[in-house]
Structures are given as structure tokens and as C-alpha cells.
Amino acid sequence: MSLSRAVTWPAIALLFAALAACAYPTRNQEVASIDHRQGYRWNNLDQNPLEDTLVVVTASGGGTRATALALSVLKGLHATRLPNGRSLAQEVDVISSVSGGSVTAGYFALEGPRGFDSLEEDFIRQDGMEALLVAGLNPYGLAKLATDGTERIDLLIDYLDEQLFDGATYQTLLDNRKQPYLLLNAADMVEGVPFSFTQRKFDLLCSDLAKFPLATAVAASAAFPVALSPVTLTNHQPCAAIENTPRWPPRWVTVSLDPPDEDPFAQPSIWYDNPQRTSHARTENAYARTGKAPEAEQKQYVHLLDGGIADNLGVFEPYRMLATGDSDPSFLNQMSNGQITKLVFIVVNARSFADSNLDRSRATPGFLDMLMASISAPIDRTTAGTADQLRELLFTAFESLELNEVVENTALIQVDFDAIADRACRRKFQSIATSWTLKDEEIDGLLQVGGALLANDPDFKALLRITGAAAPALPSLREVCGALSF
């Protein structure tokens, strides 16, 4: 048994708990100016050739299990060829992710399909858990963790950078100018709301996303609670960059807040209209007003943990782009004016559901059982609610807005182990551990099942019709389940 097989995330946390240094790193730099024409923003990337078709992919958390499943789906999309000779993977406009899915999303945004093989060999098939433990427990690693400015999360940051990202920053993506537009999502651990790594979000912190390392953003998205320390961002507010900004906080924040000059008790809060959006706006408003607001309302630092805490599907930010006119970009506005007439939305959910005998025993569950349940249960509830909201938006709300052409040309594909009808096969995939180390046979199954689930979805035929793509030669679920060796 390798070292990684014998430990769990809570055990790693106990090993590293005493090694935290007293001084903290400054991970994000102050921005010189806030300009919509600069920075890592949608409008500063070249648009894909399918101009009237929006293709969005979201990838959930789940360690290497999620990384491999997301890669399998992207490979399936790459096998789906369009009339213009390109693959559907090359036409992905937005990829949004959390945790393990962020490894695939970040590397796909950096390298595109040419990076598929290196992602598999240099990360998915590596013993990441053992590498992290060795890095933290060898004399050099112990000394490094004991120095000022180094935290437990730096073990994961360094590993991601060494294996995949090689010093790449958001400026690297900006220099490439290619889509997909990358949305890596962490969670503000104090507020419990999603935090997307976009320049617009960094504007609120007077920070420059272009200088931010991709490995650090991915690590923030995957910072599993307790085992890893958060990635902490410094809020540089107030700063010189906002002095030339006509309106601060920006309207896209304040539009979701109650009017400040009215009697707060005169009418019901707009929170009743959309609680999630209002709560998120209140947090963003606090970011923007730090330094000028009362001390109790200031957010001088933002502590980021695993994005699955707030949104384990990575859907929140793409949903906002589709549902509001004040997002950046606003896909709703583009649909209303006819720029977007077709929509493909693919949700990759690698949620696990490990076998347990707790509900067959009268014995009181132990500490680790309770700890993992307290983390996973809220994530699962949030995931189910998010998926329902997305379907309601695409097929009910859009119809009420008379976006009939878009509704008729929308494909919502859900890649989820729950869609496997065979119970034995389904349970095998759901029982794969959330870890940075998996067995080769588990990886082999994951790299096949994503494409099979993609093609198995009832809306896959709609996807082919919408895009004009030819049906790819992907394995069936019967073939994948019949070949499993774990």
C-alpha cells in the first residue's frame, strides 16, 4: 500500500496543522487602472467562429475523479466534428469549474485539445497525494512550511505549477486571446458565496488578475476545507485606480441592492425577489466599499476555499451571464438582440456517493464520519438546487421572455453518474474516492464514461442538430460498464 492510500484529507490536516508560519504572503497585486478594454475579460478575447452559438461547459469538484471525468467529456466534444472542420471542443466559449474540475478547465483554457495527453499523464495518472505528503514532510518541505509567507495551500500550488502550469498567469491567457473564457470558482469562506476569478471581480479588490498565477487560482478553487489552508487575497481598497472611475461601486453591483437613500423599512427588501443574487451583491458591495465603509462592514481580506462549498457545479457565474443584463458579458442581452440564437450547455457532475454502513448500524457515527457528512451534505443539496434552477431558466424563463428561437435551439446535457441505469456500474463510479490519487483502472473507466454519458444524454441529438455536427464514434454505457475492472 502506498503512503497516499493510508491517509485521508483530515489526517493531512493534522500533520500540517503545526507548521503554519506567522507571516502571510500577498498573493494579488494592486491594479494600476480599471479599464474595460484591459485585463482578462470576455471582450478582450477573440470570438469563436460559431458566432450565433454559445457553448458553455461547467465542471464540478471531486478531486482527480472530477479532473478525469471533465477531460473525458472534452475528449468526447473533440471527437464531435463540425461542418467547418473544427471540433466542438474548439468551439467552447465558456468553461466554468470548481475544485478538481478546475484542474481540467484551467489547463484546457491554457493548452486547448493539444494538452489532453499531458493532463492525463502529468497529473491524472500521477500519485498526487503521495507527492503532496512527501513535499510537506521532507526536510526541505518542513523548513519551507516553517518560513514566513508559506502556507499549507502552497504545497498544492507548487505541485500544480510543476506538473501543469509552469508559471502561467492570466496574462498568458490574455496573450493567447483564445476562448474559452475561463471561470475558476472558489468560495468566500466567510460569506459562503461563490468567488469567480475574473478581472471584474478583481476590480472590486483593486487587484490585477493578469499577474495572478493560474496554479494559485486552481488551488484556491480546490482548497478542501481543514486539510488545506485558504488562499487569502488582499483587498487593496481604497486605491488610486478608482479615482478616475465615474461611479463606484459600479452599477452592476448596486442594481441588486436596496436603494441606499430610502427608508429601509418602507417596503420589502429586493432580497425577496432573488435571495442568492442579493446576498452575492451585498458581498461584492462590501469588497468595493472597504476603506470607506464602517469598520464592521469592511473586508480587508478575502479567504477562499473549495468552490464546492458555494456551488459544486460551477454554474453560478454562467447562470448570471444568462439571466441578467448587468453581467460581463450579458448573454441575455445578446440573445435578446439576436446575436445568440443557439445554446449548448453541458454540466459535468462528478459527485460521489460512497457505500456506507452507517444507516445499518445503531452505533453513533465517529468524528471523521460527521466531519465529512457536514461538508458533503450541504454541497449535494446546493448542487441539486442549482441544476433545477438552470433547467428552469433555459426552458421556462426564456420562453416567458419570448426568446423562442433560443429555447427551440437549446441543448442542456447533464453528465452525471446518476444517469447510469445499471446500479452496479453506477455505484462503482460513485464510489471512486475524492482524492488526488486514483487506481489506473478507475482512471481508465472515468476517461471512457464521460464520453459515453455525453452521447447517452437525450439532448445530445439536439446538440448535433443545433451545431450541424456529425455523430461521433463514442463508446456506449453498455460497453463502458462491461469493460470495468475495478
PyMOL commands that set and color helices and strands:
alter all, ss='L'
color gray80, all
select helices_A, chain A and resi 3-6+9-19+42-44+63-78+89-91+99-124+128-137+139-145+153-165+170-176+199-204+209-211+214-221+240-242+251-254+270-272+275-289+295-297+307-309+316-323+331-336+358-360+367-400+404-408+417-419+423-430+440-456+460-467+477-482
alter helices_A, ss='H'
color red, helices_A
select strands_A, chain A and resi 53-59+94-98+181-188+193-196+231-234+301-306+342-349+410-416
alter strands_A, ss='S'
color yellow, strands_A
deselect
rebuild
show_as cartoon
